[in-house]
Amino acid sequence: MGARQAGRRDRLRAAAAERGLDAVLVTELHNVRYLTGFTGSNGALLLRTDPSPAHPDVFGTDGRYTTQAGTQVPDVELLVDRATATALAREAVRPRSGGPGAGRIGFEGHHVTVDGLRALESAVADAAGGQVPELTGLGRAVEALRAVKDDEEVDALRRACAIADAALAELAAEGALRPGRTELQVGRELDARMLAMGAEAPSFETIVATGANSAIPHHRPDGTELRAGDLLKLDFGATVDGYHSDMTRTLVLGHASDWQREVYDLVAAAQAAGRAALAPGADVVAVDAAARDVVAAAGHGEHFTHGLGHGVGLQIHEAPGIGPLGAGTLAAGMAVTVEPGVYLPGHGGVRIEDTLVVTDGEPELLTLTSKELLVL
Amino acid sequence: MGARQAGRRDRLRAAAAERGLDAVLVTELHNVRYLTGFTGSNGALLLRTDPSPAHPDVFGTDGRYTTQAGTQVPDVELLVDRATATALAREAVRPRSGGPGAGRIGFEGHHVTVDGLRALESAVADAAGGQVPELTGLGRAVEALRAVKDDEEVDALRRACAIADAALAELAAEGALRPGRTELQVGRELDARMLAMGAEAPSFETIVATGANSAIPHHRPDGTELRAGDLLKLDFGATVDGYHSDMTRTLVLGHASDWQREVYDLVAAAQAAGRAALAPGADVVAVDAAARDVVAAAGHGEHFTHGLGHGVGLQIHEAPGIGPLGAGTLAAGMAVTVEPGVYLPGHGGVRIEDTLVVTDGEPELLTLTSKELLVL
């Protein structure tokens, strides 16, 4: 583990040097985990562009996690302080025998609050003595690194996806998806099975939406009963080693009507087109359009009301965003979802979603459950 | 429901007027829920100190929640926009026929990020025309209101606590807490029972810590097996209508040794002292000290490594904090935990925690599971 994290820190170091920073203060907890391996709920990392024995990188956490930090982050100097970020900021700017402290420190402006920045500013002003150091936005530099997964991360995603596949297969095989059961019951059984199979947690609040509810993209499961002839949309995932899987399947109970088949086939075609567009260098807007154009050509453009997909990893939604308002291109190693949907308000909706990894060849499909229309 | 939320908005309006604000922008999601009843994942509230038909309060959310907002927030004007906060900020400052827009707007500096504030500043500069409005910190004004619960909130907490009580009672009655079972199994069964009893979710990641693990205040359950003669610490809760219960009980399996009984009796005495100190007007530092002094007098001061308790409600940790570094006094209607612990590294630890409501008389105990040392 440690070597991977050290490599990631070196890549961030290079990005920080390019921005003319002496040090960066990483406080976003997924980013901290990515760079150190630390899984606790309070931790931050001070990373120096040019570390030395007098001015090393420092990992900060509070007293609850002293032991855990020793095990998970053995290769970074530890600072235990309840006010983690301000303690590290003071550490960054403190002059030592090895030379002056950092003069220009990057912070995560998308994560540090306005009050938090005020506390950092006052901490560095107190600690630095004479010249007042500059705190400046680092941007989403760590998130950009995280978008491309290494083989260990892909393996965690693969295991997370396999658990989701197996949980759904069990539920279907045992007849748990039958008329009379409620959305809430089905959701809880999916969750319980994923946990029993070794998931740390569901990836997010499992979506179970039947009948007209399936037309609501993010319906929260309630007491609605499954009925013969209704669509049943399941959007769920498992977390393994901190990595999130994400899959949606839409089934029909009993018998599929013509309109249900028609919408299903349309969404399946759009999803296949989206998957086919995944390639290194592909513009995310073009990938979205590859699927969206299929839906629009069938006259359902207005019923596909969200983006095509998103990156997955330590967070369920992360870079890259794949949608009409996205920006940037794909790269090999990015793990993303492809999830077009068509929602007919008051009637029902279909969404089909996979988690895949972009490669130089065909994208690797991680969610293996069939995408044939399953009639139960 | 709507009337309660309207009353809360009026109390915030008064607090905003005292601070000389024309409007406040509430973006912290629990605060938004408290003030509007909205339970979705993206929403914000623009509240005017002096609302009028031309300049009303406005609730903002995105297109996924249009229907839900209509149901849950029928009494506040709705603005649907993906960039909720900036759209409301523009709305705040826009001059209308009824007069000029807000000149001084409070925002939540403990929640709005540095990048977020930059976006708000640029939005108001664009929309206001001539004079540039001032964005200024509102502080934790909504959190301060939330600290005192009304009867409906206390009722939700009571139901959440009752579920936790019942789940533990079932587990104990069915012999699920026996040697050979793992921490992880016990934790998942507690969670499953709470869900089956109607909890929306566990209040937090359930803590199950046995043997030496019980000396770790926030141990994450793992494959460690329960063994005869070991302590078993369970810290868990249920969420009902968004409100969180919080309870810790420490049991012994088989037979309690002398040191286990001694530590248990000490923590129980400290906990009773802490509960007895809960009263309107009591300083939170004094309440902490009431329990801490009991532990310290027995020579275990250094083994009680955290604060005595915290408020509970829409969040598992909220105002007031009850600890040596706390500030402020208690008031009738505050819902708080009292949870002293003594942790002997390498041996084991005991924590006993209740959720209670401060009243003008005796505090109301919401977690009713016995605090006698339970030997299973």
HADDOCK unambig.tbl for C-alpha pairs under 7 A between the chains (distance, minus, plus):
assign (segid A and resid 109 and name CA) (segid B and resid 113 and name CA) 6.43 0.50 0.50
assign (segid A and resid 109 and name CA) (segid B and resid 114 and name CA) 5.03 0.50 0.50
assign (segid A and resid 109 and name CA) (segid B and resid 115 and name CA) 5.17 0.50 0.50
assign (segid A and resid 110 and name CA) (segid B and resid 113 and name CA) 5.81 0.50 0.50
assign (segid A and resid 110 and name CA) (segid B and resid 114 and name CA) 6.49 0.50 0.50
assign (segid A and resid 110 and name CA) (segid B and resid 115 and name CA) 5.31 0.50 0.50
assign (segid A and resid 111 and name CA) (segid B and resid 113 and name CA) 5.83 0.50 0.50
assign (segid A and resid 112 and name CA) (segid B and resid 113 and name CA) 5.44 0.50 0.50
assign (segid A and resid 112 and name CA) (segid B and resid 114 and name CA) 6.21 0.50 0.50
assign (segid A and resid 113 and name CA) (segid B and resid 109 and name CA) 6.43 0.50 0.50
assign (segid A and resid 113 and name CA) (segid B and resid 110 and name CA) 5.78 0.50 0.50
assign (segid A and resid 113 and name CA) (segid B and resid 111 and name CA) 5.81 0.50 0.50
assign (segid A and resid 113 and name CA) (segid B and resid 112 and name CA) 5.44 0.50 0.50
assign (segid A and resid 113 and name CA) (segid B and resid 113 and name CA) 3.79 0.50 0.50
assign (segid A and resid 113 and name CA) (segid B and resid 114 and name CA) 5.44 0.50 0.50
assign (segid A and resid 114 and name CA) (segid B and resid 109 and name CA) 5.02 0.50 0.50
assign (segid A and resid 114 and name CA) (segid B and resid 110 and name CA) 6.46 0.50 0.50
assign (segid A and resid 114 and name CA) (segid B and resid 112 and name CA) 6.20 0.50 0.50
assign (segid A and resid 114 and name CA) (segid B and resid 113 and name CA) 5.43 0.50 0.50
assign (segid A and resid 114 and name CA) (segid B and resid 114 and name CA) 5.03 0.50 0.50
assign (segid A and resid 115 and name CA) (segid B and resid 109 and name CA) 5.14 0.50 0.50
assign (segid A and resid 115 and name CA) (segid B and resid 110 and name CA) 5.29 0.50 0.50
